[in-house]
Amino acid sequence: MNEINFKLEAGEIVGYIGVNGAGKSTTIKMLTGVLMPTSGSIKVLGRDPHKQRVDNAHDIGVVFGQRTQLWWDLALIESLNLIAKIYNVHPVKYKLMLDQFTETLELDELLKIPVRNMSLGQKMRSELAAALIHEPRVVYLDEPTIGLDLIVKERIRDFIKAQCISKSMTVILTTHDLGDIEELCQRVIIIDDGRIIYDGPIETIKKKFGKFREITFETVEDVKTLDLPDGAEMLSTDDHKVQIRFDRTVSTASKVAGAVMNQIDVRDFSLSEPELSDIVKQIYNGALEREAR
Amino acid sequence: MSVIEVKQLTKVFKIPKKEAGLGGAVKGLFIRSIKIRRR
């Protein structure tokens, strides 16, 4: 990692993104105090996270999507009780938080189940409860929705959003999921090879690079040519499948779908959003610099 | 005041050099024991 600079204010949710090995987790580890920087300085709530690691730990919450902080063989409620003791959460406050989390994250039936018997989605909901039960002021979420289905993802995003608004929590979210970023973050920091290559509003990224959508049509017969509205182009046509890309600042999905369906018989169609990784790839390839020129 | 402030943050991971053979293993154990004692 090389000369990273940024500042976060209370209540901000920032998407911290980059490909594997870019330095995201290293930053998080330094912010939590697990790693010491080679040079430069970090202040989290005015403290040095490494030198004041215990004090820092008291005010932060961490969720690593691929690791668990819950005790594998214990029932969730036992893990939560233990965490509340470790963080010295007042029993009245703990009861209040537990009731709130049980309701919003639907933990009722999970409280008595050992973590090893939970599904991925159930585990992630439990992880979030464990990370936030002591009301941290700063939360680091590393891939919190990895491998989850859309319904659970949505529930987790809503929960994070509500917690941030009600408690003015500051969140750093690392993810490869464009949906997470779009739903939760106003600001995004993109890191590549240990350097920040973009720090700014998510809107800028979306406007510049997320304007294309793709529609795939499954057709009754093979198609050679199609008359398409402005901003749309045929990417491929093969074996009863037609793939069309359109610029949503110029056209709409309904216009494109309508035009296609007026000309051919369609059995099925699906709309796909650009992957965040593709957008990030464009930025790595100097797309931002080209835009600035 | 900002909640998080990061300035000129740099992290370089040093990969420890390993020496081949029995001599290297003994040296490695010796260095490790010193580190443990220092803790």
Interface residues (C-beta under 8 A of the other chain):
Chain A: M1 N2 E3 I4 N5 F6 K7 L8 E9 A10 E12 G23 T26 T27 M30 L31 L35 P37 T38 S39 G40 S41 I42 K43 V44 L45 G46 R137 V138 T170 I172 G194
Chain B: M1 S2 V3 I4 E5 V6 K7 Q8 L9 T10 K11 V12
